[in-house]
């Protein structure tokens, strides 16, 4: 019987930084051509069941090419480390002797098993995927690259660190929106306040009972996977966030900030009944691309979200007759709406001149709310 092939290892001198006994943390160096030999890029996507997998944004080709051009120059410096999540298969052995540690760090040898052909790599890139791609394509294959790494097999922890590392950098808002509901640990206030709207947006898009089912564009899905997606997810999140955080928002009462509790079931019931009524009131404008319907446009969603705060302030969405009552309220403004053709009265704008900018959102919102209240007053 032939002997089993020996496992090849990559061995590097390393420092173990004693931050956490649960997740060992290391600093070491790799050659430029070794980074993608041991590390995979965990692309954000969805599996067949619709569950979120991965966390990295797509490759930014121009950014990668700029890094390659720089790396190919004489005297290039690469001080920013690649951050990796290492598999627990990686092993650290401290050096011998009395001076290998100073209470903060311990020097030693880090052994990382190299993957067999077709097998998963023992590390994942948490930060620096564009740099890693550039390093793999640069001419200087032996260029030394600083690496910091923590041991974590959990994708949840990797996502958590990915969001924290990129918290001060311009991550695509859609990617942040989609990742937030998957992070369980405490988040910085700037991100924590967006977690509830992000989670609600996810349900609105994935629940077959939702009027927005399959209509929201996400960072994890391609156009081929979601051909009917026409609403940008950040627009939905902004609409929800405004209603949840403003004291005049119809969703505000469903949050107990002092206890950090949110009544998601009641919020979703309110959202489903209202937006289903919007769909039924404007069937010819619903589900179309923003280029053909400004109802599905950022300005339209935000304006109708603000009108939602007014209507659901007068209608209990939990009542049995709520769907019909909300449709009656929306009927007050319907004849004056120009989502797909015509000119908006008082705004002086053609239907397709409405843009997703603060001024247009404000003007359209004010117009719809004023129209709604004035029409109700005339009928009372």
SVG drawing of the C-alpha trace seen along z (x, -y; Angstrom):
<svg xmlns="http://www.w3.org/2000/svg" viewBox="-66 -75 83 77">
<polyline fill="none" stroke="black" stroke-width="0.4" points="0.0,0.0 1.6,-3.3 2.4,-5.8 0.0,-8.8 1.5,-12.0 3.1,-14.2 1.4,-17.5 3.4,-20.5 3.6,-23.4 4.5,-27.0 6.7,-28.0 7.3,-31.5 8.9,-33.3 6.0,-35.1 5.0,-37.1 2.0,-36.0 0.3,-39.0 -1.5,-38.0 -4.8,-39.9 -7.2,-37.0 -6.8,-33.4 -9.8,-32.4 -8.5,-33.9 -4.7,-33.9 -3.3,-36.8 -0.1,-36.8 2.2,-39.1 4.5,-37.7 5.5,-38.1 4.7,-36.4 6.1,-36.6 3.8,-38.4 3.1,-35.1 2.3,-33.3 -0.7,-35.3 -3.2,-33.8 -1.6,-30.4 -2.8,-30.2 -5.8,-32.6 -9.1,-32.7 -11.3,-35.7 -14.8,-35.1 -17.1,-36.8 -20.4,-38.0 -23.2,-36.0 -26.3,-33.9 -26.6,-30.1 -29.6,-28.3 -31.6,-28.7 -31.0,-32.5 -28.6,-32.5 -25.8,-35.0 -22.4,-33.6 -19.0,-35.4 -18.5,-39.1 -16.0,-40.6 -17.0,-43.1 -16.2,-42.3 -12.8,-43.0 -12.3,-46.7 -10.2,-46.3 -8.9,-49.8 -7.8,-49.9 -6.0,-46.6 -4.2,-47.8 -3.1,-51.0 -1.6,-48.9 0.2,-46.7 1.7,-49.7 3.0,-51.0 4.4,-47.6 6.3,-47.3 8.2,-50.5 11.6,-50.7 11.5,-51.5 7.9,-50.6 6.8,-50.4 3.9,-48.3 3.4,-49.2 -0.3,-48.3 -0.6,-44.6 -3.0,-42.1 -5.3,-40.9 -6.1,-37.1 -8.4,-34.8 -6.4,-31.6 -7.9,-28.2 -7.3,-26.4 -5.1,-24.0 -2.3,-26.6 0.0,-25.9 2.3,-28.2 5.3,-27.0 7.1,-29.5 10.8,-29.8 13.0,-28.4 14.8,-30.6 14.2,-33.1 13.7,-36.1 11.1,-34.9 8.3,-37.0 7.9,-40.3 4.4,-40.0 2.9,-41.5 4.2,-39.3 5.9,-35.9 8.3,-35.1 8.1,-31.7 7.3,-29.6 4.0,-29.6 3.2,-26.6 0.4,-26.9 -0.5,-23.8 -0.6,-24.3 -3.8,-23.0 -3.8,-20.0 -5.1,-20.6 -8.8,-21.4 -9.0,-21.6 -9.9,-24.8 -7.1,-27.1 -6.3,-27.5 -6.9,-31.3 -9.4,-33.9 -8.7,-37.6 -10.5,-39.9 -8.9,-43.1 -6.7,-43.8 -8.3,-41.7 -7.5,-44.3 -3.9,-44.5 -3.7,-40.7 -4.9,-40.4 -2.4,-43.0 0.5,-41.3 -0.4,-38.0 -0.1,-39.7 2.9,-42.0 6.3,-41.3 8.1,-41.1 7.0,-37.7 9.3,-37.6 8.2,-41.0 7.9,-40.7 4.3,-41.5 3.4,-42.3 0.6,-40.1 -1.5,-40.2 -3.7,-37.2 -6.1,-35.8 -7.3,-32.2 -11.0,-31.9 -12.9,-29.3 -16.2,-31.1 -17.5,-33.2 -19.5,-35.2 -16.3,-36.4 -14.7,-37.1 -17.6,-39.2 -17.5,-41.0 -13.8,-41.9 -14.3,-42.8 -16.9,-45.4 -14.8,-46.8 -11.6,-47.0 -13.5,-48.8 -15.6,-51.0 -13.6,-54.2 -13.1,-53.3 -15.6,-53.8 -17.1,-50.4 -20.1,-50.2 -23.2,-51.1 -25.1,-48.1 -22.4,-45.7 -22.5,-47.1 -26.3,-47.0 -26.3,-43.3 -23.7,-42.2 -25.0,-44.0 -27.8,-41.5 -25.3,-38.7 -23.1,-40.2 -24.0,-39.2 -21.4,-41.0 -21.8,-44.6 -21.2,-47.1 -20.0,-50.8 -23.0,-53.1 -22.7,-54.3 -23.2,-50.8 -25.5,-49.5 -28.2,-52.1 -28.3,-50.7 -28.6,-47.0 -32.4,-46.9 -33.2,-48.6 -30.8,-46.3 -32.4,-43.2 -35.9,-44.5 -34.7,-45.2 -33.4,-41.6 -36.8,-40.2 -38.7,-42.5 -36.6,-41.1 -36.6,-37.4 -40.1,-36.7 -42.5,-35.6 -45.3,-37.3 -43.6,-40.7 -44.8,-43.1 -41.1,-43.9 -40.2,-40.2 -37.3,-39.9 -37.5,-43.6 -34.5,-44.8 -31.0,-44.9 -28.3,-43.4 -24.5,-43.3 -24.6,-39.5 -26.7,-38.8 -26.1,-39.4 -28.7,-40.7 -29.0,-37.2 -29.9,-35.8 -32.5,-38.5 -33.8,-39.8 -36.8,-41.6 -34.8,-43.6 -35.3,-47.3 -35.0,-49.0 -31.6,-49.9 -31.3,-48.3 -29.7,-51.5 -32.8,-53.4 -35.0,-51.0 -32.7,-51.0 -32.6,-54.9 -36.4,-54.9 -36.7,-52.5 -34.0,-54.1 -35.8,-57.5 -39.1,-56.1 -37.4,-54.0 -35.3,-56.9 -37.5,-59.9 -40.1,-60.5 -42.6,-61.3 -42.0,-58.0 -44.7,-55.4 -42.1,-52.7 -40.6,-54.6 -43.0,-53.2 -41.9,-49.7 -38.4,-50.2 -37.4,-50.3 -34.0,-52.0 -33.4,-51.8 -33.7,-48.0 -32.3,-47.6 -35.4,-45.8 -37.3,-46.0 -40.7,-44.5 -39.8,-43.2 -43.1,-41.2 -45.2,-44.3 -42.9,-46.4 -43.1,-43.9 -46.9,-43.7 -47.1,-47.5 -44.6,-47.5 -46.4,-44.7 -49.8,-46.2 -48.7,-49.7 -46.5,-48.7 -49.0,-46.2 -51.5,-49.0 -49.0,-51.2 -48.5,-48.3 -52.3,-47.9 -52.9,-51.7 -50.2,-52.1 -50.0,-48.7 -48.8,-50.2 -45.8,-51.8 -44.9,-48.9 -42.0,-46.6 -40.6,-48.6 -37.0,-49.8 -36.4,-53.4 -35.9,-54.5 -39.5,-53.7 -41.1,-54.4 -40.1,-57.0 -42.1,-55.0 -39.3,-52.5 -36.7,-55.2 -34.9,-56.4 -36.9,-59.6 -40.2,-57.8 -39.5,-55.2 -38.3,-57.8 -41.2,-60.1 -43.8,-57.3 -42.0,-56.2 -42.6,-59.7 -46.2,-59.5 -46.3,-56.1 -45.5,-57.8 -48.5,-60.1 -51.0,-57.5 -50.0,-54.9 -50.2,-57.6 -53.9,-57.7 -54.5,-54.0 -53.7,-51.0 -52.0,-48.5 -53.0,-45.7 -56.7,-46.2 -58.6,-43.8 -59.7,-46.6 -56.3,-48.2 -55.5,-47.2 -58.7,-48.7 -58.4,-51.8 -54.9,-52.5 -55.9,-52.1 -58.6,-54.7 -56.0,-57.1 -53.7,-56.5 -56.5,-57.1 -56.6,-60.7 -53.2,-61.4 -53.3,-58.8 -54.8,-61.1 -52.1,-63.6 -49.1,-61.2 -47.0,-61.0 -44.7,-58.1 -44.4,-57.0 -45.6,-59.9 -46.7,-63.6 -45.6,-66.5 -45.8,-66.9 -48.2,-69.7 -46.5,-72.4 -43.1,-70.9 -42.7,-71.9 -40.8,-68.6 -41.5,-66.0 -41.9,-62.5 -38.4,-61.4 -36.8,-64.6 -37.2,-63.6 -33.7,-62.6 -32.5,-60.8 -31.1,-64.0 -31.9,-65.7 -33.8,-68.6 -36.0,-66.5 -36.7,-64.0 -37.7,-66.8 -39.9,-68.6 -41.7,-65.4 -42.2,-64.3 -43.6,-67.7 -45.9,-67.8 -47.4,-64.3 -47.9,-65.0 -49.4,-68.4 -51.7,-67.0 -52.7,-64.2 -53.6,-66.4 -55.3,-69.1 -57.5,-66.5 -58.5,-64.9 -59.4,-68.3 -61.6,-69.0 -63.5,-65.8 -64.0,-66.0"/>
</svg>
